[in-house]
Amino acid sequence: MSSTVKDVEMTESPSAAPVARIETPQETSALIIADLKKNLALLEKSVATKEPRLIGRALRALSLRRKLTTEILREIINQTFTEEEAAPQKQFLFSYLDKVKSKDVSSSAPVATSMETESTTTTTATTTPVAKEKKPKALIPEVEAFVHLLVIIFLLDNKYYAEACSCSGALVDRIQSFNRRTLNPLSARAYFYYVRSYELTHHLEDIRVNLLNAYRTATLRHNEDAQAVLVNAILRNYLEYNLYDQADKFVSSITFKEESTPSNQYARYLYYQGKIKSTQLAYTEAYKCLLGAIRKAPQSSAKGFRVTVYKLACIVQLLMGEIPERSIFRQPGLKQALAPYLQLTKAVRVGDLDAFNTVVKTYKDLFVKDKTFTLIQRLHHNVIKTGLRKINLAYTRISFYDICAKLHLDSADDAEFIVAKAIRDGVINATISHEGKFIQSKENLDIYSTQEPQESFHKRIKFCLKTHNDAVKAMRFPPDANKASVETAKERREREQEIAKNLADEEEEEF
């Protein structure tokens, strides 16, 4: 009797925590297809309502690129290209998918194809009345370009770079045959992946003329989205092959609209500007551009871009005679990448020529890879100037032989020439005795009696005013804000509800 009671108690005991259900690969593929179809519907709605904001929401679906497979893409193409006129484009995309070898053919998820859905509809047709066949929707260029973009991204992710080059070239030609405002955001993405595919195959010079022609076309059509991408692509093309003069001429002949340009494209433009100006010895202007690129870049992502900009900004700041703050080299995620530049900064700050040469020799390959080696070689004179400045502060009188020994120069004559140039440039305040082979330091004046504090104060005020003006420009005002509002309270309430709903939809898409 007790055993039975015990069994009953065991059965009536609370059950264990429910186990989370694991989705099957087939269900995962079905969800991805449903998400893609939802974004295709957004594109159609955007074209119908002429609302460009919906295209931006649809382009966020490109974040699903890591989950795409050949089976998913085939199914999307089958469900999208249903017209007979779209058969050539359909076969064209299929030809590229056939070249991709599936890495896990045996474990690939089976996708519920259109044939399977037809079979399910035929079984239910016995119980429901036969409906009229729906005429397939006309394929719009925006949907076609979006599916084409998915195939290009899939080829790039699977390292089929040659196929991605030809596929992206076909998409660019296809987009240029249309002149539709709703194609502008898609054309910008198409140009980006077009340049990226050729960059990965190391044949950027082959498309330089095509990019210039595309920029001219985008300018004539007032396609500002594509203009920003193409300007950066052309500058990157020139700088990849060290064509700094051509890049500078191109920049001087264009107008880059900061107000209508996305922050990521404007950050890249500022970085290329800084790179060009640093090569032309305009270090102050270069540092301003690089500082702007750092501020415009996203702080929580884009780690590679921020590392590249910080490396160049560090060298430019040293060439200006300033020492970068130590907090720059301690940022999380950037500490290891900026370690060689920290050692370089220490050598320049101390004025130790031996330590500087050791750092350059140790990390030469890295500096050449970062394309900062030419600028670093210019720091040789800055190290010598720093050493001379310290010697001038420490000694009232010192011979050229002692300077030669302290700075590790070749001869005393070289030390005399270097000291003479430093005096002429205002680095040190001293006089040279050619007969006695020494320098005599002059008494240092009170720095607050000079113009230097006022110049520094003016520089800070100028920076604050520029920051304030940029913040004012970045503010967004509702249309016709200066006009008298004639809408009723009910209309205003409906408009506010619609705006709140759109913002909630956008936040949902982002997360």
C-alpha positions in Angstrom: 0.0 0.0 0.0 2.8 2.4 0.9 4.6 1.6 -2.4 1.5 2.5 -4.4 1.0 5.8 -2.4 4.7 6.5 -3.1 4.2 5.9 -6.8 1.2 8.2 -6.9 3.2 10.9 -5.1 6.0 10.4 -7.5 3.7 10.9 -10.5 2.0 13.9 -8.9 5.3 15.6 -8.1 5.9 18.8 -10.1 7.5 18.1 -13.5 11.0 19.2 -14.3 11.7 22.4 -16.1 10.6 22.4 -19.7 13.4 21.8 -22.1 13.9 24.5 -24.8 12.8 23.3 -28.1 15.6 23.2 -30.7 14.7 24.4 -34.2 15.4 22.0 -37.0 17.5 23.1 -40.0 14.4 23.0 -42.1 12.5 25.4 -39.8 15.5 27.7 -39.6 15.7 27.9 -43.4 11.9 28.5 -43.6 12.3 31.4 -41.1 15.1 33.0 -43.2 13.1 32.7 -46.4 10.1 34.3 -44.6 12.3 37.2 -43.4 13.7 37.7 -46.9 10.2 37.7 -48.4 9.1 40.2 -45.8 11.9 42.5 -46.9 11.0 42.0 -50.6 7.5 43.1 -49.7 8.9 46.2 -48.0 10.7 47.1 -51.3 7.5 46.7 -53.2 5.7 48.9 -50.7 8.4 51.5 -50.8 8.1 51.8 -54.6 4.3 52.0 -54.4 4.2 54.6 -51.6 7.5 56.4 -52.7 8.8 56.0 -49.1 12.6 55.7 -49.2 12.8 54.9 -45.5 11.4 51.4 -46.1 14.2 50.6 -48.5 16.7 51.3 -45.6 14.8 48.8 -43.5 14.9 46.2 -46.2 18.6 46.6 -46.7 19.2 45.7 -43.0 18.2 42.1 -44.1 21.7 41.9 -45.6 22.8 41.1 -42.1 21.4 37.6 -42.7 24.3 36.9 -45.1 26.0 34.4 -42.7 22.9 32.2 -42.7 22.4 32.1 -46.5 22.8 28.8 -48.4 22.5 27.8 -52.0 19.2 26.1 -51.3 17.7 29.3 -49.6 18.9 31.5 -52.5 17.5 29.1 -55.1 14.1 29.1 -53.4 14.0 32.9 -53.1 15.0 33.2 -56.8 12.3 30.7 -57.8 9.6 32.6 -55.8 10.7 36.0 -57.1 11.5 35.5 -60.8 8.1 34.0 -61.8 7.5 35.9 -65.0 8.6 34.6 -68.4 10.4 37.8 -69.1 12.6 37.3 -66.0 13.7 33.8 -67.1 17.1 35.0 -68.5 18.0 36.8 -65.2 16.9 33.7 -63.2 19.1 31.4 -65.2 21.9 33.9 -64.9 21.8 33.9 -61.1 21.4 30.1 -61.1 24.6 29.8 -63.1 26.6 31.4 -60.3 25.0 29.3 -57.6 25.9 26.2 -59.6 29.6 27.2 -59.3 29.4 27.3 -55.5 30.3 24.0 -53.9 28.2 23.4 -50.9 30.5 22.8 -47.9 28.0 20.6 -46.1 26.0 18.9 -48.8 24.9 16.0 -46.6 23.9 18.2 -43.7 22.3 21.0 -45.7 18.8 21.9 -44.5 16.0 20.8 -46.8 13.9 23.8 -47.8 10.2 23.8 -48.4 10.2 24.4 -52.1 7.4 25.7 -54.2 6.8 22.2 -55.5 6.0 21.0 -51.9 3.7 23.9 -51.3 1.9 23.1 -54.5 1.4 19.5 -53.3 -0.1 20.7 -50.0 -2.5 23.0 -51.9 -3.7 20.1 -54.1 -4.5 18.0 -51.1 -6.6 20.7 -49.5 -8.2 21.5 -52.8 -10.7 18.6 -52.3 -12.3 20.4 -49.3 -12.2 23.9 -50.6 -13.6 25.4 -53.8 -11.1 25.9 -56.6 -9.9 29.4 -56.7 -8.8 31.3 -59.8 -5.1 31.3 -60.6 -3.4 34.4 -59.5 -1.4 36.3 -62.1 2.2 36.6 -61.0 3.3 40.1 -59.9 5.4 42.1 -62.2 9.0 42.0 -61.2 10.2 45.5 -60.3 13.9 46.5 -60.6 14.3 47.1 -56.9 13.4 43.5 -56.0 15.6 42.1 -58.8 18.6 44.2 -57.6 18.1 43.1 -54.0 18.1 39.4 -54.9 21.1 40.0 -57.1 22.9 41.6 -54.1 22.2 38.5 -52.0 23.9 36.3 -54.6 27.0 38.6 -54.8 27.4 38.7 -51.0 27.0 34.9 -50.9 29.8 34.6 -53.5 32.1 36.9 -51.6 31.5 35.2 -48.2 32.4 31.8 -49.9 35.5 33.3 -51.5 34.4 33.0 -55.1 35.9 36.4 -55.9 36.2 36.0 -59.7 32.6 35.0 -60.0 31.6 37.9 -57.7 33.4 40.3 -60.0 31.4 39.3 -63.1 28.2 39.0 -61.1 28.6 42.5 -59.6 29.6 44.0 -62.9 26.3 42.7 -64.4 24.3 44.2 -61.6 26.0 47.6 -62.0 25.2 47.6 -65.7 21.7 46.5 -65.0 21.1 49.3 -62.5 22.7 52.0 -64.8 20.1 51.1 -67.4 17.4 52.5 -65.1 16.9 56.0 -63.8 14.7 55.5 -60.7 15.0 57.3 -57.4 14.0 54.2 -55.5 17.1 52.4 -56.9 19.6 54.9 -55.3 20.2 53.1 -52.0 20.5 49.8 -53.8 22.9 51.2 -56.4 25.1 52.5 -53.6 25.4 48.9 -52.2 25.9 47.5 -55.6 28.9 49.9 -56.3 30.4 49.0 -52.9 30.4 45.3 -53.5 31.5 45.8 -57.1 34.6 47.6 -55.8 35.1 45.1 -53.0 35.1 42.1 -55.3 37.8 43.6 -57.5 39.8 44.7 -54.5 39.9 41.1 -53.3 41.2 39.9 -56.7 43.8 42.7 -56.7 42.6 44.2 -59.9 41.3 47.6 -58.8 43.1 49.4 -61.6 40.9 47.6 -64.1 37.7 49.4 -63.0 39.1 52.9 -62.4 37.6 54.3 -65.6 34.3 52.5 -64.9 34.2 54.2 -61.5 34.8 57.6 -62.9 32.1 57.1 -65.5 29.7 55.8 -62.9 30.4 58.9 -60.7 29.6 61.2 -63.6 26.4 59.4 -64.2 25.4 59.5 -60.5 26.1 63.2 -60.4 24.0 63.9 -63.5 21.1 61.9 -62.0 21.5 63.5 -58.5 22.1 60.1 -57.0 23.7 61.3 -53.7 23.8 57.8 -52.1 26.0 56.4 -55.0 28.1 59.6 -55.2 29.4 59.2 -51.6 30.3 55.5 -52.2 31.9 56.2 -55.5 34.0 59.1 -54.3 35.5 56.9 -51.5 35.9 54.1 -54.0 37.8 56.3 -56.4 40.0 57.7 -53.7 40.8 54.3 -52.3 41.7 53.2 -55.9 44.2 56.0 -56.3 45.7 55.6 -52.8 46.1 51.8 -53.3 48.6 52.5 -56.0 50.2 55.6 -54.4 48.7 58.0 -56.9 48.4 60.9 -54.4 48.6 63.7 -57.0 45.6 62.2 -59.0 43.7 61.8 -55.7 44.3 65.4 -54.7 43.2 66.7 -58.1 40.1 64.5 -58.0 39.2 65.9 -54.5 39.7 69.5 -55.6 37.3 69.0 -58.6 34.3 67.5 -56.7 31.9 68.7 -54.0 31.3 66.3 -51.2 28.0 67.0 -49.5 28.4 66.4 -45.8 24.8 67.0 -44.8 23.2 64.3 -47.1 26.0 61.7 -46.6 25.9 58.8 -44.1 28.3 59.1 -41.2 30.3 56.0 -42.2 31.0 57.3 -45.7 31.9 60.7 -44.4 34.3 59.2 -41.9 36.1 57.3 -44.8 36.2 60.5 -46.8 37.9 62.3 -44.0 40.4 59.5 -43.5 41.4 59.6 -47.2 41.7 63.4 -46.9 44.0 63.0 -44.0 46.1 60.5 -45.8 46.5 62.8 -48.8 47.4 65.9 -46.8 49.9 64.0 -44.5 51.8 63.0 -47.6 51.8 66.7 -48.8 53.3 67.8 -45.5 50.1 69.6 -44.4 50.1 67.9 -41.0 47.8 70.3 -39.3 45.0 69.9 -41.8 45.7 66.1 -42.0 45.3 65.8 -38.2 42.0 67.7 -38.2 40.6 65.4 -40.9 41.8 62.3 -39.0 40.3 63.6 -35.8 37.0 64.1 -37.6 37.1 60.6 -39.0 37.6 59.2 -35.4 34.6 61.1 -34.1 32.4 60.2 -37.0 33.3 56.5 -36.9 31.1 54.2 -34.7 32.7 53.8 -31.2 31.3 50.3 -30.5 32.2 48.7 -33.8 34.4 49.3 -36.9 37.5 48.3 -34.9 39.7 47.8 -38.0 38.9 51.3 -39.3 39.5 53.0 -35.9 42.9 51.2 -35.6 43.9 52.3 -39.0 43.0 55.9 -38.4 44.6 56.0 -34.9 47.9 54.7 -36.4 48.0 57.4 -39.0 46.9 60.1 -36.5 49.6 59.1 -34.1 52.3 59.5 -36.7 50.9 62.8 -37.9 50.7 64.2 -34.4 54.4 63.3 -33.8 55.3 65.0 -37.0 53.5 68.1 -35.8 55.8 68.1 -32.7 53.1 67.0 -30.3 53.0 63.8 -28.2 49.8 61.7 -28.4 48.0 61.1 -25.1 48.7 57.8 -23.4 44.9 57.1 -23.1 44.8 56.5 -26.9 47.0 53.4 -26.6 45.0 52.0 -23.6 41.7 51.8 -25.3 40.0 48.3 -25.0 40.5 46.3 -28.2 43.1 48.6 -29.6 45.9 48.2 -27.1 47.7 45.3 -28.8 47.4 46.8 -32.3 48.8 50.1 -31.2 51.7 48.7 -29.1 54.4 49.3 -31.8 53.3 52.9 -32.2 53.4 53.4 -28.4 57.1 52.3 -28.4 57.7 54.7 -31.3 56.0 57.5 -29.4 58.2 56.8 -26.3 61.4 57.0 -28.4 60.3 60.3 -30.0 59.3 61.8 -26.7 62.6 61.0 -25.1 64.6 62.0 -28.1 66.6 58.7 -28.1 67.8 58.1 -31.6 69.1 54.6 -30.8 65.7 53.5 -29.4 64.0 55.0 -32.4 66.1 53.1 -34.9 65.6 49.9 -32.9 61.8 50.2 -33.0 61.8 51.1 -36.7 64.0 48.1 -37.5 62.0 45.7 -35.3 58.6 46.6 -36.7 59.6 47.6 -40.3 57.4 44.9 -41.9 54.4 46.0 -39.9 54.9 49.7 -40.8 55.3 48.9 -44.5 52.1 46.8 -44.3 50.3 49.7 -42.7 51.7 52.1 -45.3 53.1 54.4 -42.6 56.8 53.6 -43.1 57.5 56.7 -45.3 56.0 59.0 -42.7 57.9 57.3 -39.9 61.1 57.9 -41.7 60.4 61.6 -41.5 60.3 61.4 -37.7 64.1 61.0 -37.7 64.6 64.8 -37.7 61.9 65.2 -35.0 63.8 62.8 -32.7 67.0 64.8 -33.2 65.1 68.1 -32.5 63.6 66.7 -29.3 67.1 65.6 -28.2 68.5 69.1 -29.0 65.7 70.8 -27.1 66.5 68.7 -24.0 70.2 69.4 -24.3 69.6 73.1 -24.7 67.5 73.1 -21.5 70.1 71.0 -19.5 73.3 72.7 -20.6 74.3 76.4 -20.9 77.3 75.5 -23.0 78.1 72.2 -24.8 80.5 71.2 -27.5 79.5 69.6 -30.8 81.5 66.5 -29.9 79.3 65.9 -26.8 76.2 66.6 -28.9 77.4 64.0 -31.5 77.9 61.5 -28.7 74.6 62.1 -27.0 72.5 62.0 -30.2 74.5 59.2 -31.9 75.4 61.3 -34.9 78.1 60.5 -37.5 80.4 63.4 -36.9 80.7 66.8 -35.2 80.2 68.6 -38.5 76.8 67.0 -38.9 75.9 68.1 -35.4 76.9 71.7 -36.2 74.7 71.7 -39.3 71.8 70.2 -37.5 72.1 72.7 -34.6 72.3 75.6 -37.1 69.0 74.5 -38.7 67.3 74.0 -35.4 68.3 77.6 -34.3 67.0 78.9 -37.6 63.7 77.0 -37.2 63.3 78.3 -33.7 63.6 74.9 -32.1 66.2 76.0 -29.6 67.4 79.5 -28.5 71.2 79.5 -28.6 74.2 80.8 -30.5 77.0 78.9 -32.3 80.7 79.5 -31.8 82.4 78.1 -34.9 85.9 78.7 -33.6 85.3 77.1 -30.2 83.1 74.3 -31.7 80.3 74.7 -29.1 76.9 76.3 -28.7 75.9 78.8 -26.0 72.3 78.7 -24.8 70.4 81.9 -24.2 68.4 82.7 -21.2 64.9 81.4 -21.6 62.2 84.0 -21.6 58.9 83.8 -19.6 56.6 81.9 -21.9 53.6 83.9 -20.6 55.1 87.1 -22.0 55.0 85.7 -25.6 52.1 85.1 -28.0 52.0 81.3 -27.4 49.3 81.2 -24.7 47.1 83.5 -26.7 47.5 81.3 -29.8 46.7 78.1 -27.8 43.6 79.8 -26.3 42.5 80.9 -29.8 42.9 77.3 -31.1 40.7 75.9 -28.3 38.0 78.5 -28.9 38.0 77.8 -32.6 37.6 74.1 -31.9 34.7 74.7 -29.6 32.9 76.9 -32.1 33.3 74.4 -34.8 31.9 71.7 -32.6 28.9 73.9 -31.8 28.3 74.6 -35.5 28.5 71.0 -36.4 26.0 70.1 -33.7 23.6 72.8 -35.0 23.9 71.5 -38.6 23.2 67.9 -37.4 19.9 68.9 -35.8 16.8 67.7 -37.7 13.7 69.9 -37.9 10.3 68.9 -39.1 9.3 70.2 -42.6 7.8 73.7 -42.7 8.6 74.2 -39.1 8.7 78.0 -39.6 5.3 78.1 -41.1 2.0 78.4 -39.2 0.6 75.0 -38.4 -3.0 74.6 -39.6 -3.5 70.9 -38.7 -6.1 70.1 -36.1 -5.4 68.4 -32.8 -6.8 65.1 -34.2 -4.5 65.2 -37.2 -1.5 66.0 -35.0 -2.3 63.1 -32.7 -2.6 60.7 -35.6 0.7 61.9 -37.1 2.4 61.4 -33.7 1.0 57.9 -33.4 2.2 57.0 -36.8 5.7 58.4 -36.1 5.8 56.4 -32.8 4.7 53.2 -34.6 7.4 53.7 -37.3 10.1 54.2 -34.6 9.0 51.1 -32.8 9.2 49.1 -36.1 12.7 50.4 -36.8 13.9 49.4 -33.3 12.4 46.0 -33.7 14.2 45.6 -37.0 17.6 46.7 -35.5 17.4 44.1 -32.6 
